[in-house]
Amino acid sequence: MRTCVVCRDKTGKRILTRMVRTENGLMIDPTGKMNGRGAYLCERLACWERAISSDVLGKALRMSLNAEDRERLQQAKPKA
């Protein structure tokens, strides 16, 4: 069981999308096996939009998200 950092819902690891803090910034981890500090987002569009616009994901990963990280999230966000 993993928890979405925005809505705090608990669900299975395979349903959530893992984000990882790396030396190169934020990376989307589709395999769930990348090294580094990770945080999870559920498939809700509202959670992704809040993660992009606020610092909730940055706090969970203990990093500040830059414009490039936010753009990467925007590209990976689920389609409504």
Biopython code that builds the backbone (N, CA, C, O; Angstrom):
import numpy as np
from Bio.PDB.StructureBuilder import StructureBuilder

atoms = [
    (1, "MET", "N", (0.836, -1.183, 0.000)),
    (1, "MET", "CA", (0.000, 0.000, 0.000)),
    (1, "MET", "C", (0.883, 1.249, 0.000)),
    (1, "MET", "O", (1.868, 1.333, 0.733)),
    (2, "ARG", "N", (0.509, 2.208, -0.833)),
    (2, "ARG", "CA", (1.203, 3.488, -0.919)),
    (2, "ARG", "C", (0.171, 4.607, -0.785)),
    (2, "ARG", "O", (-1.029, 4.368, -0.923)),
    (3, "THR", "N", (0.636, 5.822, -0.518)),
    (3, "THR", "CA", (-0.248, 6.954, -0.288)),
    (3, "THR", "C", (0.031, 8.064, -1.292)),
    (3, "THR", "O", (1.185, 8.428, -1.518)),
    (4, "CYS", "N", (-1.027, 8.602, -1.893)),
    (4, "CYS", "CA", (-0.906, 9.759, -2.776)),
    (4, "CYS", "C", (-0.524, 10.962, -1.906)),
    (4, "CYS", "O", (-1.152, 11.195, -0.873)),
    (5, "VAL", "N", (0.488, 11.722, -2.307)),
    (5, "VAL", "CA", (0.963, 12.838, -1.489)),
    (5, "VAL", "C", (-0.015, 14.007, -1.466)),
    (5, "VAL", "O", (0.100, 14.878, -0.604)),
    (6, "VAL", "N", (-0.965, 14.051, -2.381)),
    (6, "VAL", "CA", (-1.917, 15.161, -2.430)),
    (6, "VAL", "C", (-3.191, 14.826, -1.660)),
    (6, "VAL", "O", (-3.529, 15.519, -0.701)),
    (7, "CYS", "N", (-3.909, 13.767, -2.066)),
    (7, "CYS", "CA", (-5.202, 13.462, -1.448)),
    (7, "CYS", "C", (-5.085, 12.517, -0.256)),
    (7, "CYS", "O", (-6.050, 12.338, 0.487)),
    (8, "ARG", "N", (-3.919, 11.913, -0.068)),
    (8, "ARG", "CA", (-3.629, 11.008, 1.042)),
    (8, "ARG", "C", (-4.412, 9.694, 0.977)),
    (8, "ARG", "O", (-4.486, 8.981, 1.978)),
    (9, "ASP", "N", (-4.998, 9.357, -0.179)),
    (9, "ASP", "CA", (-5.665, 8.061, -0.345)),
    (9, "ASP", "C", (-4.615, 6.966, -0.428)),
    (9, "ASP", "O", (-3.562, 7.142, -1.041)),
    (10, "LYS", "N", (-4.914, 5.839, 0.194)),
    (10, "LYS", "CA", (-3.999, 4.694, 0.166)),
    (10, "LYS", "C", (-4.521, 3.690, -0.850)),
    (10, "LYS", "O", (-5.711, 3.374, -0.885)),
    (11, "THR", "N", (-3.613, 3.201, -1.671)),
    (11, "THR", "CA", (-3.978, 2.207, -2.675)),
    (11, "THR", "C", (-2.736, 1.416, -3.059)),
    (11, "THR", "O", (-1.649, 1.667, -2.539)),
    (12, "GLY", "N", (-2.896, 0.470, -3.959)),
    (12, "GLY", "CA", (-1.800, -0.383, -4.381)),
    (12, "GLY", "C", (-0.735, 0.371, -5.153)),
    (12, "GLY", "O", (-1.025, 1.349, -5.842)),
    (13, "LYS", "N", (0.483, -0.085, -5.034)),
    (13, "LYS", "CA", (1.634, 0.565, -5.664)),
    (13, "LYS", "C", (1.482, 0.668, -7.181)),
    (13, "LYS", "O", (1.889, 1.670, -7.769)),
    (14, "ARG", "N", (0.915, -0.331, -7.813)),
    (14, "ARG", "CA", (0.817, -0.361, -9.271)),
    (14, "ARG", "C", (-0.209, 0.628, -9.821)),
    (14, "ARG", "O", (-0.159, 0.972, -11.002)),
    (15, "ILE", "N", (-1.126, 1.082, -8.992)),
    (15, "ILE", "CA", (-2.148, 2.036, -9.437)),
    (15, "ILE", "C", (-1.608, 3.460, -9.404)),
    (15, "ILE", "O", (-2.045, 4.306, -10.184)),
    (16, "LEU", "N", (-0.670, 3.729, -8.515)),
    (16, "LEU", "CA", (-0.116, 5.071, -8.358)),
    (16, "LEU", "C", (1.079, 5.287, -9.279)),
    (16, "LEU", "O", (1.701, 4.328, -9.737)),
    (17, "THR", "N", (1.393, 6.550, -9.548)),
    (17, "THR", "CA", (2.562, 6.909, -10.351)),
    (17, "THR", "C", (3.644, 7.425, -9.417)),
    (17, "THR", "O", (3.396, 8.309, -8.597)),
    (18, "ARG", "N", (4.841, 6.872, -9.544)),
    (18, "ARG", "CA", (5.943, 7.247, -8.664)),
    (18, "ARG", "C", (6.784, 8.346, -9.290)),
    (18, "ARG", "O", (7.135, 8.286, -10.468)),
    (19, "MET", "N", (7.101, 9.346, -8.485)),
    (19, "MET", "CA", (8.023, 10.415, -8.857)),
    (19, "MET", "C", (9.283, 10.230, -8.023)),
    (19, "MET", "O", (9.198, 9.854, -6.853)),
    (20, "VAL", "N", (10.449, 10.488, -8.606)),
    (20, "VAL", "CA", (11.716, 10.269, -7.919)),
    (20, "VAL", "C", (12.579, 11.518, -8.009)),
    (20, "VAL", "O", (12.669, 12.151, -9.062)),
    (21, "ARG", "N", (13.211, 11.865, -6.897)),
    (21, "ARG", "CA", (14.198, 12.945, -6.879)),
    (21, "ARG", "C", (15.533, 12.357, -7.304)),
    (21, "ARG", "O", (16.019, 11.399, -6.703)),
    (22, "THR", "N", (16.126, 12.938, -8.349)),
    (22, "THR", "CA", (17.438, 12.496, -8.826)),
    (22, "THR", "C", (18.368, 13.708, -8.880)),
    (22, "THR", "O", (17.958, 14.828, -8.576)),
    (23, "GLU", "N", (19.606, 13.477, -9.265)),
    (23, "GLU", "CA", (20.549, 14.578, -9.418)),
    (23, "GLU", "C", (20.106, 15.518, -10.534)),
    (23, "GLU", "O", (20.421, 16.707, -10.511)),
    (24, "ASN", "N", (19.376, 14.982, -11.508)),
    (24, "ASN", "CA", (18.908, 15.762, -12.657)),
    (24, "ASN", "C", (17.539, 16.387, -12.433)),
    (24, "ASN", "O", (16.946, 16.929, -13.366)),
    (25, "GLY", "N", (17.037, 16.319, -11.221)),
    (25, "GLY", "CA", (15.708, 16.867, -10.926)),
    (25, "GLY", "C", (14.675, 15.767, -10.789)),
    (25, "GLY", "O", (15.010, 14.609, -10.535)),
    (26, "LEU", "N", (13.435, 16.136, -10.956)),
    (26, "LEU", "CA", (12.312, 15.208, -10.812)),
    (26, "LEU", "C", (12.220, 14.296, -12.026)),
    (26, "LEU", "O", (12.328, 14.752, -13.164)),
    (27, "MET", "N", (12.019, 13.006, -11.778)),
    (27, "MET", "CA", (11.835, 12.043, -12.859)),
    (27, "MET", "C", (10.587, 11.224, -12.572)),
    (27, "MET", "O", (10.292, 10.915, -11.418)),
    (28, "ILE", "N", (9.852, 10.873, -13.627)),
    (28, "ILE", "CA", (8.709, 9.976, -13.510)),
    (28, "ILE", "C", (9.284, 8.559, -13.562)),
    (28, "ILE", "O", (10.112, 8.253, -14.419)),
    (29, "ASP", "N", (8.846, 7.706, -12.653)),
    (29, "ASP", "CA", (9.380, 6.341, -12.565)),
    (29, "ASP", "C", (8.286, 5.328, -12.885)),
    (29, "ASP", "O", (7.596, 4.868, -11.975)),
    (30, "PRO", "N", (8.113, 4.970, -14.156)),
    (30, "PRO", "CA", (7.062, 4.010, -14.509)),
    (30, "PRO", "C", (7.323, 2.596, -13.981)),
    (30, "PRO", "O", (6.383, 1.824, -13.790)),
    (31, "THR", "N", (8.595, 2.254, -13.744)),
    (31, "THR", "CA", (8.916, 0.909, -13.260)),
    (31, "THR", "C", (8.740, 0.782, -11.758)),
    (31, "THR", "O", (8.525, -0.318, -11.249)),
    (32, "GLY", "N", (8.831, 1.911, -11.034)),
    (32, "GLY", "CA", (8.750, 1.878, -9.577)),
    (32, "GLY", "C", (10.014, 1.366, -8.921)),
    (32, "GLY", "O", (10.005, 1.031, -7.736)),
    (33, "LYS", "N", (11.120, 1.299, -9.682)),
    (33, "LYS", "CA", (12.348, 0.710, -9.155)),
    (33, "LYS", "C", (13.561, 1.637, -9.208)),
    (33, "LYS", "O", (14.663, 1.222, -8.851)),
    (34, "MET", "N", (13.381, 2.877, -9.643)),
    (34, "MET", "CA", (14.526, 3.795, -9.723)),
    (34, "MET", "C", (15.046, 4.111, -8.332)),
    (34, "MET", "O", (14.287, 4.154, -7.363)),
    (35, "ASN", "N", (16.355, 4.332, -8.247)),
    (35, "ASN", "CA", (16.960, 4.740, -6.986)),
    (35, "ASN", "C", (16.606, 6.190, -6.698)),
    (35, "ASN", "O", (16.465, 7.001, -7.614)),
    (36, "GLY", "N", (16.467, 6.502, -5.438)),
    (36, "GLY", "CA", (16.206, 7.876, -5.032)),
    (36, "GLY", "C", (14.952, 7.987, -4.190)),
    (36, "GLY", "O", (14.177, 7.038, -4.068)),
    (37, "ARG", "N", (14.768, 9.153, -3.617)),
    (37, "ARG", "CA", (13.595, 9.419, -2.789)),
    (37, "ARG", "C", (12.376, 9.498, -3.689)),
    (37, "ARG", "O", (12.386, 10.213, -4.692)),
    (38, "GLY", "N", (11.328, 8.771, -3.339)),
    (38, "GLY", "CA", (10.137, 8.716, -4.173)),
    (38, "GLY", "C", (8.895, 9.226, -3.467)),
    (38, "GLY", "O", (8.820, 9.255, -2.239)),
    (39, "ALA", "N", (7.928, 9.625, -4.270)),
    (39, "ALA", "CA", (6.611, 10.038, -3.798)),
    (39, "ALA", "C", (5.608, 9.586, -4.854)),
    (39, "ALA", "O", (5.962, 9.411, -6.020)),
    (40, "TYR", "N", (4.362, 9.398, -4.443)),
    (40, "TYR", "CA", (3.353, 8.840, -5.332)),
    (40, "TYR", "C", (2.205, 9.805, -5.559)),
    (40, "TYR", "O", (1.823, 10.563, -4.668)),
    (41, "LEU", "N", (1.653, 9.762, -6.789)),
    (41, "LEU", "CA", (0.445, 10.496, -7.143)),
    (41, "LEU", "C", (-0.573, 9.508, -7.684)),
    (41, "LEU", "O", (-0.224, 8.586, -8.421)),
    (42, "CYS", "N", (-1.841, 9.705, -7.314)),
    (42, "CYS", "CA", (-2.901, 8.844, -7.839)),
    (42, "CYS", "C", (-3.285, 9.311, -9.241)),
    (42, "CYS", "O", (-2.675, 10.238, -9.773)),
    (43, "GLU", "N", (-4.278, 8.683, -9.833)),
    (43, "GLU", "CA", (-4.652, 8.989, -11.215)),
    (43, "GLU", "C", (-5.613, 10.167, -11.336)),
    (43, "GLU", "O", (-5.980, 10.541, -12.450)),
    (44, "ARG", "N", (-6.028, 10.758, -10.222)),
    (44, "ARG", "CA", (-6.953, 11.897, -10.275)),
    (44, "ARG", "C", (-6.282, 13.121, -10.874)),
    (44, "ARG", "O", (-5.181, 13.500, -10.474)),
    (45, "LEU", "N", (-6.947, 13.726, -11.822)),
    (45, "LEU", "CA", (-6.424, 14.916, -12.490)),
    (45, "LEU", "C", (-6.230, 16.059, -11.495)),
    (45, "LEU", "O", (-5.262, 16.811, -11.601)),
    (46, "ALA", "N", (-7.138, 16.197, -10.532)),
    (46, "ALA", "CA", (-7.034, 17.265, -9.526)),
    (46, "ALA", "C", (-5.763, 17.121, -8.693)),
    (46, "ALA", "O", (-5.146, 18.124, -8.337)),
    (47, "CYS", "N", (-5.367, 15.902, -8.382)),
    (47, "CYS", "CA", (-4.132, 15.681, -7.612)),
    (47, "CYS", "C", (-2.911, 16.103, -8.421)),
    (47, "CYS", "O", (-1.999, 16.730, -7.881)),
    (48, "TRP", "N", (-2.882, 15.769, -9.706)),
    (48, "TRP", "CA", (-1.761, 16.148, -10.565)),
    (48, "TRP", "C", (-1.680, 17.659, -10.699)),
    (48, "TRP", "O", (-0.594, 18.234, -10.627)),
    (49, "GLU", "N", (-2.836, 18.310, -10.895)),
    (49, "GLU", "CA", (-2.831, 19.765, -11.049)),
    (49, "GLU", "C", (-2.357, 20.457, -9.772)),
    (49, "GLU", "O", (-1.626, 21.446, -9.834)),
    (50, "ARG", "N", (-2.770, 19.941, -8.621)),
    (50, "ARG", "CA", (-2.317, 20.530, -7.363)),
    (50, "ARG", "C", (-0.817, 20.286, -7.163)),
    (50, "ARG", "O", (-0.106, 21.165, -6.676)),
    (51, "ALA", "N", (-0.338, 19.100, -7.537)),
    (51, "ALA", "CA", (1.092, 18.800, -7.412)),
    (51, "ALA", "C", (1.920, 19.728, -8.301)),
    (51, "ALA", "O", (3.020, 20.130, -7.924)),
    (52, "ILE", "N", (1.395, 20.067, -9.480)),
    (52, "ILE", "CA", (2.107, 20.953, -10.408)),
    (52, "ILE", "C", (2.106, 22.389, -9.890)),
    (52, "ILE", "O", (3.118, 23.084, -9.983)),
    (53, "SER", "N", (0.980, 22.831, -9.347)),
    (53, "SER", "CA", (0.847, 24.249, -8.986)),
    (53, "SER", "C", (1.308, 24.587, -7.565)),
    (53, "SER", "O", (1.542, 25.756, -7.258)),
    (54, "SER", "N", (1.439, 23.587, -6.702)),
    (54, "SER", "CA", (1.819, 23.870, -5.311)),
    (54, "SER", "C", (3.164, 23.215, -4.981)),
    (54, "SER", "O", (3.832, 22.662, -5.855)),
    (55, "ASP", "N", (3.542, 23.289, -3.714)),
    (55, "ASP", "CA", (4.812, 22.708, -3.270)),
    (55, "ASP", "C", (4.649, 21.365, -2.565)),
    (55, "ASP", "O", (5.604, 20.868, -1.966)),
    (56, "VAL", "N", (3.457, 20.767, -2.625)),
    (56, "VAL", "CA", (3.202, 19.533, -1.873)),
    (56, "VAL", "C", (4.133, 18.393, -2.336)),
    (56, "VAL", "O", (4.651, 17.649, -1.503)),
    (57, "LEU", "N", (4.342, 18.256, -3.625)),
    (57, "LEU", "CA", (5.225, 17.203, -4.133)),
    (57, "LEU", "C", (6.681, 17.513, -3.807)),
    (57, "LEU", "O", (7.445, 16.614, -3.455)),
    (58, "GLY", "N", (7.062, 18.761, -3.921)),
    (58, "GLY", "CA", (8.427, 19.175, -3.581)),
    (58, "GLY", "C", (8.762, 18.902, -2.125)),
    (58, "GLY", "O", (9.870, 18.470, -1.808)),
    (59, "LYS", "N", (7.805, 19.153, -1.237)),
    (59, "LYS", "CA", (8.025, 18.878, 0.187)),
    (59, "LYS", "C", (8.173, 17.388, 0.438)),
    (59, "LYS", "O", (9.012, 16.975, 1.238)),
    (60, "ALA", "N", (7.368, 16.579, -0.235)),
    (60, "ALA", "CA", (7.454, 15.126, -0.058)),
    (60, "ALA", "C", (8.796, 14.590, -0.545)),
    (60, "ALA", "O", (9.343, 13.651, 0.033)),
    (61, "LEU", "N", (9.319, 15.189, -1.604)),
    (61, "LEU", "CA", (10.604, 14.750, -2.162)),
    (61, "LEU", "C", (11.794, 15.493, -1.568)),
    (61, "LEU", "O", (12.944, 15.194, -1.890)),
    (62, "ARG", "N", (11.513, 16.468, -0.694)),
    (62, "ARG", "CA", (12.552, 17.294, -0.069)),
    (62, "ARG", "C", (13.419, 17.991, -1.118)),
    (62, "ARG", "O", (14.648, 17.931, -1.080)),
    (63, "MET", "N", (12.732, 18.657, -2.059)),
    (63, "MET", "CA", (13.404, 19.415, -3.109)),
    (63, "MET", "C", (12.483, 20.544, -3.557)),
    (63, "MET", "O", (11.291, 20.527, -3.250)),
    (64, "SER", "N", (13.020, 21.523, -4.277)),
    (64, "SER", "CA", (12.154, 22.534, -4.879)),
    (64, "SER", "C", (11.988, 22.193, -6.350)),
    (64, "SER", "O", (12.958, 21.899, -7.049)),
    (65, "LEU", "N", (10.757, 22.237, -6.801)),
    (65, "LEU", "CA", (10.479, 21.929, -8.200)),
    (65, "LEU", "C", (10.743, 23.175, -9.036)),
    (65, "LEU", "O", (10.257, 24.259, -8.715)),
    (66, "ASN", "N", (11.514, 23.016, -10.109)),
    (66, "ASN", "CA", (11.752, 24.131, -11.016)),
    (66, "ASN", "C", (10.775, 24.049, -12.192)),
    (66, "ASN", "O", (9.949, 23.138, -12.246)),
    (67, "ALA", "N", (10.862, 24.973, -13.112)),
    (67, "ALA", "CA", (9.939, 25.015, -14.252)),
    (67, "ALA", "C", (10.047, 23.749, -15.108)),
    (67, "ALA", "O", (9.044, 23.258, -15.627)),
    (68, "GLU", "N", (11.244, 23.236, -15.248)),
    (68, "GLU", "CA", (11.442, 22.015, -16.040)),
    (68, "GLU", "C", (10.763, 20.812, -15.380)),
    (68, "GLU", "O", (10.160, 19.987, -16.067)),
    (69, "ASP", "N", (10.858, 20.709, -14.054)),
    (69, "ASP", "CA", (10.191, 19.626, -13.320)),
    (69, "ASP", "C", (8.676, 19.729, -13.475)),
    (69, "ASP", "O", (7.999, 18.725, -13.699)),
    (70, "ARG", "N", (8.153, 20.937, -13.354)),
    (70, "ARG", "CA", (6.707, 21.148, -13.485)),
    (70, "ARG", "C", (6.232, 20.824, -14.901)),
    (70, "ARG", "O", (5.135, 20.294, -15.078)),
    (71, "GLU", "N", (7.039, 21.136, -15.900)),
    (71, "GLU", "CA", (6.687, 20.802, -17.280)),
    (71, "GLU", "C", (6.684, 19.288, -17.485)),
    (71, "GLU", "O", (5.823, 18.753, -18.182)),
    (72, "ARG", "N", (7.646, 18.607, -16.877)),
    (72, "ARG", "CA", (7.701, 17.145, -16.962)),
    (72, "ARG", "C", (6.443, 16.529, -16.351)),
    (72, "ARG", "O", (5.892, 15.569, -16.890)),
    (73, "LEU", "N", (5.998, 17.079, -15.237)),
    (73, "LEU", "CA", (4.746, 16.619, -14.614)),
    (73, "LEU", "C", (3.545, 16.889, -15.518)),
    (73, "LEU", "O", (2.659, 16.045, -15.657)),
    (74, "GLN", "N", (3.525, 18.061, -16.124)),
    (74, "GLN", "CA", (2.426, 18.430, -17.026)),
    (74, "GLN", "C", (2.322, 17.436, -18.176)),
    (74, "GLN", "O", (1.222, 17.047, -18.567)),
    (75, "GLN", "N", (3.466, 17.024, -18.717)),
    (75, "GLN", "CA", (3.485, 16.077, -19.838)),
    (75, "GLN", "C", (3.024, 14.680, -19.401)),
    (75, "GLN", "O", (2.405, 13.963, -20.189)),
    (76, "ALA", "N", (3.315, 14.291, -18.169)),
    (76, "ALA", "CA", (2.995, 12.934, -17.689)),
    (76, "ALA", "C", (1.593, 12.839, -17.090)),
    (76, "ALA", "O", (1.111, 11.740, -16.816)),
    (77, "LYS", "N", (0.940, 13.975, -16.886)),
    (77, "LYS", "CA", (-0.361, 14.001, -16.230)),
    (77, "LYS", "C", (-1.375, 13.176, -17.006)),
    (77, "LYS", "O", (-1.387, 13.213, -18.237)),
    (78, "PRO", "N", (-2.239, 12.421, -16.298)),
    (78, "PRO", "CA", (-3.242, 11.594, -16.989)),
    (78, "PRO", "C", (-4.227, 12.460, -17.765)),
    (78, "PRO", "O", (-4.543, 13.581, -17.367)),
    (79, "LYS", "N", (-4.697, 11.925, -18.863)),
    (79, "LYS", "CA", (-5.678, 12.642, -19.684)),
    (79, "LYS", "C", (-7.063, 12.497, -19.052)),
    (79, "LYS", "O", (-7.428, 11.429, -18.561)),
    (80, "ALA", "N", (-7.811, 13.574, -19.074)),
    (80, "ALA", "CA", (-9.147, 13.580, -18.455)),
    (80, "ALA", "C", (-10.174, 12.877, -19.308)),
    (80, "ALA", "O", (-11.342, 12.797, -18.928)),
]
sb = StructureBuilder()
sb.init_structure("model")
sb.init_model(0)
sb.init_chain("A")
sb.init_seg("    ")
for serial, (resi, resn, name, xyz) in enumerate(atoms, 1):
    if name == "N":
        sb.init_residue(resn, " ", resi, " ")
    sb.init_atom(name, np.array(xyz, "f"), 0.0, 1.0, " ", f" {name:<3s}", serial, name[0])
structure = sb.get_structure()
